[in-house]
Amino acid sequence: MLCLLSAFWVLCSVFIAVGYVLDCYPSLVPFWSSLFRWGKLRVGYVNPNRNFYEVPKSWFQHFYIVGVLVNGFVLGLVCRSVFLGQPLPSSFAGLLHWLQFPVAHTGEDDAIPVLLVLVMEQLQVVRRCYETFCINVFSPRATMTLLHYLLGVVFYSSIGLTTLTGTDYTKLHHTKPVSAEHAILYVVAVVVFVVASVVQNQSFRILRDLRISNKKDNPQYGGYVMPSGGLFDYVACPHFLAEIVIYVAINIVYGFQHQVLLCLLLFVLTNQMVVAVVTYEWYCKNFKGYEKNHRAVIPYLF
């Protein structure tokens, strides 16, 4: 049975998938594409003058600021419980109990995988926060809707809660001997996580260098050029592929047995795949022959 938070991530995944279908058939809901798309993908779908429901794409930075603060707080509470033997604050435990409804106090009760996943998640949001401030270059014209903005804030502020919701948080002070099987899972997860993080960082640096070097505005493509180098030679969105792999790595820690993290992975997979496909279609439309040597997100396959 799905708990409340699992059901939320599944519903968000369905919403994204249905949104893509509606985007493919704009005559069904004429205004939908202006809500569904962001950045360069919105060109031709929205009024050139900013609508009341649009915010700058640079507000992506807010996702990671909130993520660093909230997930850092969650990690701190868990460390306090694990290393000092202190129970979680009653108000926080009450929130977890509500998110677990109707299957409270079930799931992993070993502190080691919980800590490992929380540290991985915190490293991810800290790195992305650094990248959005120091690497990413946002076009002053690029926007997203409040819908994207709110969903992003909810996502990055709840990944730590998602981890704890699939555990018996009343027993976080317990640690078990690490078996050989679990040790292998932990090592594989960390290696995959690091490789994916490096690939994502490299992809953002390529986009940054491309944006800086492309100083002259290209009216045909709105100032955008076709990225190249790294995995951009094979797919439209290697940074989205890396994002998916990062959350696969997080699930490897639990051997894909953590229900709520699996539902979170479903959401990440659905969201990144859909945006990658829309981006790929945009590149194919604007750069002749692009489809011959590129796929959307998985080299040679998809």
LORO-54650 format. One record per atom (N, C-alpha, C, O): residue in one letter; x, y, z. Coordinates in steps of 0.02 Angstrom, whole numbers, padded with zeros to 5 digits, always signed. Each point is the difference from the previous one (the first is absolute). Layout:
<recs>
AXYZ;...
</recs>
This chain:
<recs>
M+00042-00060+00000;M-00042+00060+00000;M+00044+00063+00000;M+00050+00003+00036;L-00068+00045-00076;L+00038+00062-00004;L-00016+00045+00059;L-00058+00007+00020;C+00110+00022+00009;C-00012+00050+00052;C-00017+00067-00034;C+00002+00005-00061;L-00018+00044+00101;L-00023+00064-00027;L+00053+00033-00044;L-00017+00025-00053;L+00080-00025+00075;L+00052+00033-00039;L+00015-00039-00064;L+00014+00031-00052;S-00015-00097+00055;S+00008-00040-00061;S-00054+00016-00051;S+00014+00009-00059;A-00075-00005+00083;A-00056+00015-00044;A+00008+00069-00031;A-00017+00011-00058;F+00044+00036+00097;F+00011+00068-00026;F+00049-00002-00059;F-00013+00032-00052;W+00069-00068+00059;W+00049-00003-00055;W-00027-00036-00061;W+00015+00018-00057;V-00055-00069+00069;V-00031-00035-00057;V-00048+00047-00037;V+00000+00002-00061;L-00041+00034+00098;L-00047+00047-00031;L+00037+00054-00038;L-00022+00020-00054;C+00078+00005+00081;C+00040+00050-00035;C+00027-00029-00065;C+00003+00035-00051;S+00017-00099+00051;S+00025-00033-00060;S-00055-00004-00053;S+00012+00013-00059;V-00071-00033+00081;V-00057-00004-00046;V-00016+00069-00028;V-00015+00007-00060;F+00018+00044+00102;F-00013+00068-00022;F+00048+00021-00055;F-00020+00029-00050;I+00085-00044+00059;I+00050+00018-00050;I-00013-00038-00066;I+00005+00030-00054;A-00021-00095+00059;A-00012-00040-00060;A-00061+00025-00038;A+00001+00007-00061;V-00055+00007+00098;V-00060+00027-00032;V+00014+00069-00029;V-00025+00017-00053;G+00064+00022+00089;G+00018+00066-00025;G+00036-00003-00067;G-00011+00041-00044;Y+00055-00091+00037;Y+00036-00008-00064;Y-00049-00017-00056;Y+00006+00026-00055;V-00053-00070+00069;V-00050-00018-00051;V-00040+00061-00021;V-00011+00011-00060;L-00010+00030+00108;L-00037+00061-00017;L+00044+00049-00039;L-00025+00035-00043;D+00090-00034+00059;D+00045+00044-00036;D+00008-00022-00073;D+00010+00042-00044;C-00015-00107+00033;C+00005-00027-00069;C-00063+00016-00041;C+00003+00000-00062;Y-00059+00013+00095;Y-00063+00015-00034;Y-00027+00066+00027;Y-00049+00001+00037;P+00080+00055-00057;P-00018+00065+00028;P-00072+00021-00013;P-00026+00043+00036;S-00005-00073-00085;S-00070+00019-00014;S-00047-00023+00055;S-00055+00027+00007;L+00076-00077+00033;L-00042-00025+00054;L-00007+00051+00056;L-00055+00014+00023;V+00111+00014-00003;V+00001+00052+00052;V+00047+00054-00025;V+00061-00004+00013;P-00086+00055-00048;P+00042+00049-00034;P+00053+00034+00043;P+00054+00016-00024;F-00070-00003+00088;F+00047+00038+00042;F+00051-00045+00035;F+00044+00025+00034;W-00051-00092-00042;W+00040-00045+00041;W+00075+00006-00014;W+00040-00001+00047;S-00020+00007-00110;S+00072+00003-00016;S+00034+00058+00033;S+00059-00004+00017;S-00095+00060-00009;S+00030+00058+00032;S+00012-00013+00074;S+00043+00033+00031;L-00080-00081-00001;L+00009-00018+00070;L+00052-00056+00007;L+00036-00003+00051;F-00032-00040-00100;F+00039-00061+00005;F+00074+00011-00016;F+00043-00034+00028;R-00028+00081-00072;R+00069+00010-00023;R+00035+00054+00039;R-00031+00042+00033;W+00100-00044-00037;W+00039+00053+00030;W+00060+00015-00044;W+00016-00037-00045;G+00017+00094+00061;G+00062+00019-00036;G-00011+00006-00074;G-00051+00026-00023;K+00100-00050-00015;K-00003+00006-00073;K-00058-00040-00029;K-00022+00014-00056;L-00003-00063+00092;L-00055-00042-00023;L-00066+00038-00003;L-00048-00023-00030;R+00047+00082+00062;R-00061+00039+00001;R-00006+00048-00059;R-00053+00029-00011;V+00108-00021-00027;V+00000+00046-00057;V-00053-00021-00050;V-00001-00058-00021;G-00043+00104+00003;G-00053-00015-00046;G-00064-00025+00032;G-00051-00008-00033;Y+00055-00006+00099;Y-00058-00026+00036;Y-00030+00050+00049;Y-00054-00011+00027;V+00090+00066-00017;V-00024+00048+00050;V+00003+00070-00028;V+00032+00014-00051;N-00067+00031+00085;N+00002+00071-00016;N+00070+00027+00014;N+00028-00014+00053;P+00002+00052-00100;P+00067+00028+00012;P+00004+00040+00065;P+00052+00002+00032;N-00108+00029-00012;N-00002+00035+00064;N-00014-00050+00056;N-00044-00043-00006;R+00081+00048+00060;R-00005-00048+00054;R-00069+00000+00030;R-00028+00053+00016;N-00001-00114-00008;N-00065-00007+00031;N+00007+00000+00076;N+00054-00009+00027;F-00110+00019+00007;F+00002+00005+00073;F+00022-00065+00033;F+00025+00000+00056;Y-00033-00057-00092;Y+00018-00065+00030;Y+00070-00022-00019;Y+00019-00058+00012;E+00021+00102-00041;E+00068-00017-00018;E+00050+00032+00048;E-00010+00055+00025;V+00064-00091-00014;V+00055+00026+00041;V+00065-00013-00038;V+00002-00044-00043;P+00052+00081+00059;P+00064-00012-00034;P+00025-00071+00010;P-00008-00028+00055;K+00038-00001-00106;K+00028-00066+00006;K+00057-00002+00050;K+00015-00052+00029;S+00017+00109-00018;S+00054+00004+00049;S-00024-00016+00070;S+00041-00011+00045;W-00106+00011-00035;W-00027-00018+00066;W+00009-00073+00016;W-00017-00023+00054;F+00045-00015-00101;F+00022-00069+00015;F+00045+00000+00061;F+00001-00048+00038;Q+00035+00102-00028;Q+00045+00006+00058;Q-00037-00011+00065;Q+00028-00027+00048;H-00091+00048-00045;H-00039-00006+00061;H-00011-00073+00019;H-00003-00017+00059;F-00003-00027-00110;F-00011-00071+00014;F+00055-00026+00045;F-00012-00035+00049;Y+00073+00052-00067;Y+00058-00030+00032;Y+00016+00034+00067;Y+00026-00032+00045;I-00041+00096-00040;I+00008+00033+00065;I-00046-00033+00050;I+00020-00017+00056;V-00083+00009-00075;V-00049-00033+00044;V+00022-00072+00014;V-00004-00023+00057;G+00026-00012-00109;G+00022-00069+00008;G+00058-00007+00048;G+00000-00044+00043;V+00050+00088-00049;V+00058-00002+00045;V-00022+00011+00072;V+00022-00035+00046;L-00066+00084-00035;L-00021+00017+00068;L-00044-00055+00030;L+00013-00022+00056;V-00064+00000-00093;V-00047-00048+00028;V+00033-00068+00008;V-00006-00031+00053;N+00040+00007-00104;N+00030-00066+00004;N+00060+00000+00048;N+00014-00051+00031;G+00021+00107-00025;G+00052+00006+00050;G-00029-00006+00070;G+00030-00031+00044;F-00088+00061-00034;F-00034-00004+00064;F-00020-00072+00016;F+00009-00024+00056;V-00037-00011-00107;V-00020-00069+00009;V+00061-00044+00016;V-00002-00042+00044;L+00056+00053-00081;L+00061-00038+00012;L+00026+00012+00071;L+00023-00046+00034;G-00027+00108-00012;G+00022+00016+00068;G-00041-00036+00053;G+00028-00026+00048;L-00094+00024-00058;L-00044-00035+00048;L+00016-00075+00002;L+00001-00031+00053;V+00012+00002-00111;V+00015-00071-00003;V+00068-00015+00032;V+00007-00049+00037;C+00043+00092-00049;C+00065-00009+00032;C-00006+00005+00076;C+00032-00038+00036;R-00073+00083-00014;R-00012+00008+00072;R-00031-00064+00028;R+00018-00022+00055;S-00064-00008-00092;S-00033-00061+00023;S+00048-00059-00001;S+00001-00041+00046;V+00039+00036-00101;V+00045-00058-00008;V+00058+00003+00049;V+00015-00050+00033;F+00017+00107-00028;F+00063+00004+00038;F-00010+00019+00073;F+00042-00016+00042;L-00097+00050-00026;L-00013+00020+00069;L-00057-00039+00032;L-00014+00007+00060;G-00020-00048-00100;G-00055-00040+00027;G-00061+00039+00018;G-00043-00024+00037;Q+00037+00086-00064;Q-00058+00042+00015;Q-00057-00015-00050;Q+00013-00006-00060;P-00074+00000+00083;P-00056-00011-00046;P-00012+00063-00043;P+00018+00055+00019;L-00050-00065-00075;L-00018+00056-00042;L-00050+00044+00037;L-00041-00026+00038;P+00042+00092-00048;P-00050+00044+00031;P-00071-00025-00015;P-00014-00024-00055;S-00030+00030+00104;S-00067-00027-00008;S-00038+00030-00059;S-00037-00036-00035;S+00047+00101+00022;S-00035+00031-00057;S+00025-00028-00066;S-00039-00011-00046;F+00105-00001+00042;F+00029-00028-00061;F-00022-00072-00009;F-00017-00022-00055;A+00017-00016+00110;A-00023-00070-00003;A-00073-00003-00020;A-00021-00046-00035;G-00019+00095+00059;G-00070+00003-00019;G-00009+00011-00075;G-00045-00029-00030;L+00088+00072+00001;L-00003+00011-00072;L+00016-00064-00038;L-00035-00017-00048;L+00087-00019+00070;L+00018-00063-00033;L-00057-00051+00007;L-00015-00037-00047;H-00015+00035+00105;H-00056-00047+00012;H-00057+00015-00048;H-00031-00046-00027;W+00017+00109+00016;W-00053+00020-00047;W+00018-00018-00071;W-00043-00024-00038;L+00107+00034+00018;L+00021-00016-00068;L+00001-00075-00013;L-00007-00022-00057;Q+00015-00017+00111;Q+00001-00073-00007;Q-00070-00031-00002;Q-00007-00058-00017;F-00044+00096+00033;F-00068-00026+00002;F-00016-00038-00064;F+00014+00026-00054;P-00043-00086+00057;P-00025-00035+00059;P+00046-00056+00024;P-00023-00048+00031;V+00088+00052-00045;V+00047-00054+00018;V+00057+00027+00043;V+00058-00007-00019;A-00074+00037+00076;A+00050+00032+00042;A+00048-00050+00031;A-00017-00058+00012;H+00079+00081+00001;H+00052-00038+00034;H+00017-00065-00036;H+00012-00051+00032;T-00009+00053-00098;T+00021-00058-00038;T+00059+00020-00043;T+00011+00059-00013;G+00027-00108-00010;G+00057+00013-00044;G+00066-00010+00036;G+00002-00029+00054;E+00051+00054-00084;E+00068-00008+00025;E+00008+00029+00070;E-00021+00056+00014;D+00053-00096+00031;D+00012+00026+00067;D+00075+00003+00016;D+00019+00008+00058;D+00023-00015-00109;D+00073+00006+00009;D+00022+00070-00018;D-00020+00027-00052;A+00060+00003+00095;A+00018+00070-00010;A+00051+00010-00056;A+00002+00055-00029;I+00038-00105+00013;I+00054+00010-00048;I-00025+00019-00069;I+00022+00051-00026;P-00068-00088-00006;P-00024+00021-00066;P-00038+00067+00002;P+00003+00039-00047;V-00037-00027+00102;V-00036+00064+00007;V+00050+00058-00002;V-00010+00048-00037;L+00063-00054+00076;L+00051+00053+00001;L+00034+00007-00068;L+00011+00055-00023;L+00005-00112-00008;L+00035+00003-00065;L-00043+00036-00052;L+00025+00042-00037;V-00089-00059+00035;V-00044+00031-00050;V-00008+00075+00015;V+00001+00041-00046;L-00010-00024+00109;L-00009+00071+00017;L+00063+00040-00017;L-00005+00057-00023;V+00064-00086+00034;V+00062+00035-00018;V+00005+00008-00076;V+00019+00053-00024;M-00037-00105-00013;M+00001+00004-00073;M-00048+00054-00025;M+00017+00040-00044;E-00076-00038+00073;E-00049+00051-00020;E+00024+00070+00017;E-00009+00047-00039;Q+00040-00040+00097;Q+00025+00066+00019;Q+00058+00022-00045;Q+00003+00058-00019;L+00040-00104+00001;L+00054+00016-00046;L-00028+00022-00068;L+00026+00046-00032;Q-00079-00079+00011;Q-00031+00017-00064;Q-00028+00071+00001;Q+00012+00039-00047;V-00049-00020+00099;V-00031+00066+00001;V+00053+00055+00012;V-00007+00055-00025;V+00059-00071+00064;V+00054+00049+00010;V+00037+00013-00066;V+00013+00057-00017;R+00002-00111-00019;R+00034+00009-00065;R-00043+00038-00049;R+00024+00045-00034;R-00089-00061+00031;R-00044+00035-00047;R-00008+00073+00021;R-00006+00044-00043;C+00005-00031+00108;C-00003+00069+00022;C+00062+00039-00023;C-00006+00056-00025;Y+00064-00086+00033;Y+00062+00031-00024;Y-00003+00012-00075;Y+00020+00053-00024;E-00044-00103-00014;E-00001+00006-00072;E-00047+00055-00024;E+00016+00036-00047;T-00074-00030+00079;T-00048+00051-00023;T+00026+00070+00012;T-00019+00047-00036;F+00061-00038+00087;F+00027+00066+00015;F+00066+00013-00035;F+00014+00058-00018;C+00027-00109+00007;C+00068+00011-00024;C+00014-00028-00069;C+00051+00018-00030;I-00094-00060+00003;I+00012-00030-00066;I-00055+00016-00049;I+00013+00026-00055;N-00075-00041+00073;N-00056+00011-00046;N-00006+00073-00019;N+00007+00045+00042;V-00021-00032-00106;V-00012+00067-00025;V-00072+00002-00026;V-00015-00033-00050;F-00028+00069+00083;F-00070+00002-00019;F-00013+00059-00046;F+00022+00056+00013;S-00058-00069-00067;S-00020+00054-00045;S-00050+00045+00037;S-00045-00025+00033;P+00053+00091-00040;P-00048+00046+00034;P-00070-00006-00028;P-00048+00022+00031;R+00042-00053-00091;R-00066-00008-00030;R-00034-00066+00019;R-00060-00008-00010;A+00099-00039+00037;A-00026-00067+00014;A-00045+00002+00062;A+00017+00030+00051;T-00075-00062-00057;T-00048-00001+00055;T-00025-00071+00012;T+00010-00045-00040;M-00042+00037+00096;M-00038-00060+00015;M-00064+00022+00035;M-00006+00057+00022;T-00041-00102-00017;T-00063+00018+00032;T+00004-00012+00075;T+00044-00036+00025;L-00091+00065+00011;L-00004-00012+00072;L-00011-00073+00016;L+00019-00025+00053;L-00051-00011-00099;L-00011-00072+00009;L+00067-00036+00005;L+00010-00040+00046;H+00036+00054-00094;H+00066-00031+00003;H+00037+00021+00063;H+00032-00040+00033;Y-00038+00104-00016;Y+00036+00027+00057;Y-00022-00034+00065;Y+00042-00022+00040;L-00107+00017-00029;L-00025-00030+00061;L+00017-00074+00004;L+00017-00025+00053;L-00022-00010-00110;L+00016-00071+00000;L+00074-00011+00015;L+00018-00047+00035;G+00025+00091-00062;G+00072-00005+00014;G+00016+00011+00073;G+00041-00035+00029;V-00073+00085+00001;V+00011+00013+00072;V-00023-00059+00042;V+00035-00020+00046;V-00094-00008-00062;V-00025-00057+00037;V+00047-00060-00007;V+00015-00034+00049;F+00009+00022-00110;F+00043-00058-00012;F+00064+00005+00041;F+00016-00047+00037;Y+00020+00102-00043;Y+00066+00004+00032;Y-00004+00010+00075;Y+00049-00011+00035;S-00106+00032-00011;S-00008+00007+00073;S-00025-00064+00032;S-00004-00004+00061;S-00013-00046-00101;S-00031-00060+00028;S+00039-00065-00013;S-00023-00053+00019;I+00081+00057-00051;I+00035-00062-00015;I+00025-00034+00064;I+00001-00061+00005;G+00019+00101+00045;G+00019-00029+00064;G-00060-00031+00035;G+00006-00055+00028;L-00062+00088-00029;L-00061-00027+00029;L-00021-00064-00036;L-00026-00046+00031;T+00037+00044-00096;T-00017-00059-00039;T+00040-00060+00025;T-00027-00055+00006;T+00091+00066+00008;T+00042-00054+00026;T-00026-00025+00067;T-00007-00060+00010;L-00007+00106+00036;L-00021-00020+00067;L-00070-00031+00001;L-00015-00041+00043;T-00027+00061-00090;T-00068-00026-00001;T-00001-00075-00014;T-00046-00034+00021;G+00097+00009-00055;G+00004-00071-00013;G+00039-00039+00052;G+00022-00056-00014;T-00012+00085+00073;T+00038-00033+00053;T-00041-00004+00064;T-00052+00033+00007;D+00076-00074+00040;D-00028+00002+00067;D+00041+00051+00039;D+00050-00017+00031;Y-00071+00079-00034;Y+00040+00055+00028;Y+00005-00002+00076;Y+00039+00038+00029;T-00077-00082+00003;T+00005-00007+00073;T+00061-00041+00020;T+00017-00003+00060;K+00016-00029-00108;K+00057-00043+00016;K+00064+00022-00035;K+00044-00040-00015;L-00039+00105+00002;L+00059+00025-00037;L+00064-00005+00040;L+00055+00006-00028;H-00060-00015+00094;H+00060-00007+00040;H+00030-00070-00003;H+00052-00014+00029;H-00086-00030-00067;H+00025-00069-00007;H+00045-00005-00062;H-00016+00027-00053;T+00072-00060+00061;T+00042-00016-00058;T+00014-00074+00000;T+00006-00031+00053;K-00002+00002-00112;K+00011-00071-00007;K+00067-00012-00034;K+00024+00043-00037;P+00007-00100+00050;P+00062-00017-00036;P-00013+00000-00075;P-00052-00024-00023;V+00099+00052-00015;V-00008+00004-00073;V+00020-00066-00031;V+00057-00021+00005;S-00105-00011-00038;S+00014-00063-00034;S+00039+00013-00064;S+00002+00057-00024;A+00028-00109-00004;A+00037+00007-00062;A-00045+00024-00056;A+00019+00041-00042;E-00081-00067+00040;E-00048+00020-00052;E-00015+00074+00005;E-00001+00035-00051;H-00012-00011+00111;H-00016+00070+00009;H+00060+00044-00014;H-00007+00055-00028;A+00066-00077+00047;A+00061+00038-00013;A+00010+00010-00075;A+00020+00054-00022;I-00034-00106-00017;I+00007+00005-00073;I-00051+00051-00027;I+00017+00040-00043;L-00078-00043+00069;L-00051+00048-00022;L+00022+00071+00015;L-00009+00045-00042;Y+00036-00034+00101;Y+00020+00067+00020;Y+00056+00026-00044;Y+00000+00058-00022;V+00049-00101+00008;V+00057+00021-00042;V-00023+00015-00071;V+00019+00050-00029;V-00060-00094+00001;V-00025+00011-00068;V-00041+00065-00003;V+00008+00039-00047;A-00050-00028+00097;A-00042+00060+00001;A+00043+00063+00002;A-00013+00048-00037;V+00065-00048+00079;V+00043+00059+00005;V+00038+00012-00065;V+00005+00058-00022;V+00021-00111-00008;V+00037+00008-00064;V-00046+00028-00054;V+00019+00046-00036;V-00079-00075+00029;V-00047+00023-00051;V-00020+00072+00013;V-00004+00041-00046;F-00008-00025+00109;F-00018+00069+00020;F+00055+00049-00019;F-00015+00053-00028;V+00078-00069+00042;V+00055+00046-00014;V+00009+00009-00075;V+00008+00056-00024;V-00011-00111-00014;V+00008+00005-00073;V-00055+00042-00030;V+00013+00044-00042;A-00075-00056+00062;A-00057+00039-00026;A+00006+00074+00019;A-00016+00043-00040;S+00040-00029+00100;S+00008+00069+00022;S+00053+00036-00042;S-00008+00058-00018;V+00062-00094+00004;V+00054+00029-00042;V-00026+00015-00070;V+00014+00053-00029;V-00052-00100+00000;V-00028+00009-00067;V-00048+00059-00001;V+00001+00040-00047;Q-00042-00033+00098;Q-00047+00055+00002;Q+00036+00067+00006;Q-00017+00048-00034;N+00067-00046+00077;N+00039+00061+00008;N+00036+00018-00065;N+00001+00059-00020;Q+00027-00108-00014;Q+00034+00012-00064;Q-00050+00027-00052;Q+00017+00045-00039;S-00077-00072+00039;S-00051+00022-00048;S-00020+00073+00012;S-00007+00038-00048;F+00000-00019+00111;F-00017+00069+00015;F+00057+00047-00018;F-00012+00057-00021;R+00073-00079+00028;R+00057+00041-00019;R+00003+00009-00076;R+00018+00054-00023;I-00035-00105-00014;I-00002+00005-00073;I-00053+00051-00021;I+00012+00042-00043;L-00071-00046+00075;L-00053+00048-00016;L+00020+00071+00019;L-00016+00048-00035;R+00051-00041+00092;R+00023+00066+00022;R+00049+00029-00051;R-00006+00058-00020;D+00055-00098-00001;D+00050+00024-00048;D-00033+00018-00066;D+00020+00048-00033;L-00069-00088+00013;L-00036+00013-00062;L-00038+00066+00004;L+00001+00039-00048;R-00033-00027+00104;R-00039+00062+00008;R+00047+00061+00000;R-00017+00051-00030;I+00074-00057+00063;I+00046+00056+00003;I+00031+00015-00068;I+00007+00058-00019;S+00010-00111-00018;S+00031+00009-00066;S-00050+00025-00052;S+00020+00029-00050;N-00084-00042+00062;N-00052+00020-00048;N-00028+00068+00020;N-00059+00006+00018;K+00101+00045-00022;K-00020+00066+00024;K-00048+00035-00048;K-00042+00039+00022;K+00048-00054-00086;K-00043+00033-00049;K-00067-00035-00002;K-00004-00061-00004;D-00048+00100+00006;D-00067-00029-00001;D-00016-00027-00069;D+00011+00034-00050;N-00036-00095+00047;N-00021-00031-00063;N-00075+00003-00004;N-00034-00039+00033;P+00007+00084-00073;P-00073+00010+00000;P-00039-00062-00022;P-00058-00008+00018;Q+00091-00036-00058;Q-00036-00058-00024;Q-00015-00050+00056;Q-00054-00030+00001;Y+00102+00022+00045;Y-00008-00048+00054;Y-00005+00033+00068;Y+00006-00034+00051;G-00016+00100-00049;G-00006+00034+00063;G+00064+00001+00040;G-00002+00003+00061;G+00060-00006-00096;G+00063+00004+00035;G+00027-00068+00021;G+00052-00003+00032;Y-00086-00052-00051;Y+00022-00067+00020;Y+00038-00032-00058;Y-00016+00010-00058;V+00067-00050+00075;V+00036-00039-00049;V+00002-00072+00023;V-00015-00016+00057;M+00033-00029-00104;M+00000-00071+00016;M+00060-00017+00044;M+00057+00013-00021;P-00067-00041+00080;P+00056-00016+00043;P+00039-00060-00026;P-00028-00044-00033;S+00092+00041+00047;S+00042-00055-00021;S+00054-00011+00054;S+00013+00043+00041;G+00017-00102-00044;G+00050-00018+00050;G-00030-00044+00054;G-00058+00007+00018;G+00098-00053+00009;G-00025-00046+00050;G-00057-00041-00027;G+00001-00019-00059;L-00049+00004+00100;L-00058-00039-00023;L-00048+00039-00043;L-00048-00028-00027;F+00059+00094+00020;F-00042+00039-00045;F+00010-00022-00073;F-00042+00015-00042;D+00096-00050+00028;D+00010-00026-00068;D-00046-00059-00014;D-00005-00022-00057;Y-00027-00004+00109;Y-00042-00060-00008;Y-00073+00012+00019;Y-00045-00030-00029;V+00034+00073+00078;V-00069+00012+00023;V-00013+00074+00010;V+00047+00040+00006;A-00110-00022-00006;A-00018+00070+00008;A+00009+00024+00072;A+00016+00058+00011;C-00026-00103+00037;C-00001+00021+00070;C+00039-00048+00045;C-00030-00038+00038;P+00097+00038-00043;P+00038-00044+00045;P-00007+00018+00073;P+00007-00043+00044;H-00022+00107-00029;H-00010+00019+00070;H-00064-00031+00028;H-00004-00013+00060;F-00046+00001-00102;F-00060-00034+00022;F+00014-00075+00011;F-00025-00030+00047;L+00064+00001-00093;L+00020-00070+00009;L+00038-00009+00066;L-00013-00047+00037;A+00058+00093-00023;A+00038-00003+00063;A-00046+00006+00060;A+00011-00034+00051;E-00061+00076-00055;E-00047+00009+00055;E-00037-00066+00014;E-00009-00019+00058;I-00012-00014-00111;I-00034-00065+00008;I+00047-00050+00034;I-00021-00035+00046;V+00083+00032-00070;V+00048-00049+00027;V+00015+00015+00073;V+00011-00046+00040;I-00009+00109-00021;I+00012+00019+00070;I-00054-00030+00045;I+00015-00026+00054;Y-00077+00029-00075;Y-00054-00027+00042;Y-00005-00076-00006;Y-00026-00033+00045;V+00052+00005-00100;V+00009-00073-00003;V+00051-00021+00052;V-00009-00050+00036;A+00065+00088-00032;A+00052-00016+00049;A-00027+00002+00071;A+00017-00043+00041;I-00059+00092-00026;I-00030+00005+00067;I-00042-00062+00014;I-00001-00024+00057;N-00035-00001-00107;N-00041-00060+00010;N+00042-00063+00005;N-00021-00049+00031;I+00080+00049-00061;I+00045-00058+00006;I+00018-00013+00073;I+00007-00057+00020;V+00001+00110+00019;V+00016-00008+00071;V-00049-00047+00034;V+00020-00041+00042;Y-00083+00045-00060;Y-00052-00042+00030;Y-00015-00062-00042;Y-00049-00036+00014;G+00088+00024-00066;G-00014-00057-00043;G-00067+00006-00034;G-00032-00051-00014;F+00010+00113+00001;F-00065+00015-00031;F-00058-00029+00041;F-00050-00022-00028;Q+00057+00024+00094;Q-00052-00026+00045;Q-00035+00054+00040;Q-00044-00014+00041;H+00063+00076-00053;H-00029+00056+00038;H-00058+00029-00042;H+00011+00033-00050;Q-00072-00047+00073;Q-00059+00017-00042;Q-00003+00074-00017;Q-00013+00018-00057;V+00023+00025+00106;V-00010+00071-00011;V+00054+00028-00046;V-00014+00043-00042;L+00076-00066+00051;L+00054+00022-00045;L-00010-00026-00071;L+00019+00033-00048;L-00049-00091+00041;L-00016-00026-00067;L-00052+00045-00034;L+00004+00013-00060;C-00053+00009+00099;C-00051+00045-00028;C+00031+00068-00018;C-00019+00031-00050;L+00067-00009+00091;L+00036+00061-00017;L+00040-00009-00064;L+00002+00044-00043;L+00030-00102+00035;L+00037-00015-00062;L-00046-00001-00060;L+00018+00025-00053;L-00078-00052+00062;L-00049+00001-00054;L-00015+00071-00022;L-00004+00015-00060;F-00004+00030+00109;F-00013+00070-00017;F+00060+00031-00036;F-00009+00034-00051;V+00069-00045+00076;V+00060+00027-00032;V+00006-00027-00071;V+00013+00037-00047;L-00023-00102+00039;L+00005-00032-00066;L-00051+00030-00048;L+00017+00016-00057;T-00079-00010+00079;T-00053+00026-00043;T+00014+00073-00019;T-00005+00018-00059;N+00022+00022+00108;N+00011+00072-00012;N+00060+00011-00046;N-00005+00037-00049;Q+00061-00070+00064;Q+00060+00012-00040;Q-00008-00027-00071;Q+00024+00031-00048;M-00056-00088+00041;M-00011-00029-00066;M-00045+00045-00043;M+00015+00013-00058;V-00069+00011+00088;V-00046+00043-00037;V+00034+00065-00022;V-00006+00019-00058;V+00041+00014+00104;V+00033+00062-00018;V+00055-00012-00051;V+00011+00041-00045;A+00024-00098+00051;A+00052-00017-00049;A-00029-00010-00069;A+00029+00021-00050;V-00087-00054+00046;V-00032-00012-00065;V-00022+00066-00031;V+00010+00011-00060;V-00040+00033+00100;V-00021+00065-00026;V+00060+00041-00022;V-00003+00034-00052;T+00058-00037+00089;T+00061+00035-00019;T+00028-00028-00065;T+00021+00037-00044;Y-00020-00103+00040;Y+00025-00033-00061;Y-00041+00020-00061;Y+00028+00014-00053;E-00093-00012+00061;E-00043+00022-00055;E+00015+00072-00020;E-00003+00017-00059;W+00018+00025+00108;W+00017+00070-00014;W+00065+00004-00040;W+00004+00038-00048;Y+00046-00077+00068;Y+00064-00001-00037;Y-00010-00025-00072;Y+00028+00028-00047;C-00068-00080+00040;C-00013-00028-00067;C-00035+00051-00045;C+00012+00004-00060;K-00056+00035+00090;K-00037+00050-00037;K+00044+00058-00022;K-00009+00028-00053;N+00057-00010+00096;N+00039+00060-00012;N+00070-00012-00030;N+00031+00047-00025;F-00007-00109+00028;F+00067-00015-00026;F-00005-00059-00048;F-00012-00057+00022;K+00019+00070-00085;K-00008-00050-00052;K+00048-00059+00010;K+00060+00010+00011;G-00086-00069-00017;G+00041-00060+00005;G+00018-00021+00071;G+00038-00047+00010;Y-00065+00081+00039;Y+00018-00014+00070;Y-00019-00072+00019;Y+00037-00033+00037;E-00093+00009-00063;E-00025-00066+00020;E+00043-00057-00026;E-00006-00056+00025;K+00050+00069-00074;K+00041-00054-00028;K+00051-00028+00049;K+00014-00059+00000;N+00012+00102+00043;N+00055-00021+00044;N-00017+00006+00074;N+00043-00011+00043;H-00105+00029-00027;H-00018+00011+00070;H-00064-00036+00019;H-00043-00014-00042;R+00038-00001+00106;R-00062-00023+00030;R-00020+00050+00055;R+00036+00048+00012;A-00092-00061+00020;A-00024+00048+00050;A+00041-00003+00064;A+00026+00051+00024;V-00019-00111+00004;V+00031-00004+00066;V+00045-00062+00009;V+00046+00001+00041;I-00059-00055-00077;I+00041-00062+00006;I+00036-00010-00066;I-00032-00009-00051;P+00099+00011+00051;P+00038-00006-00063;P-00021-00061-00041;P-00003-00056+00026;Y-00010+00067-00090;Y-00016-00052-00049;Y-00068-00033+00009;Y-00022-00037-00043;L-00011+00049+00099;L-00062-00036+00014;L-00062+00044+00002;L-00049-00013-00035;F+00051+00067+00075;F-00061+00041+00009;F+00018+00073+00009;F-00045+00041+00008;
</recs>
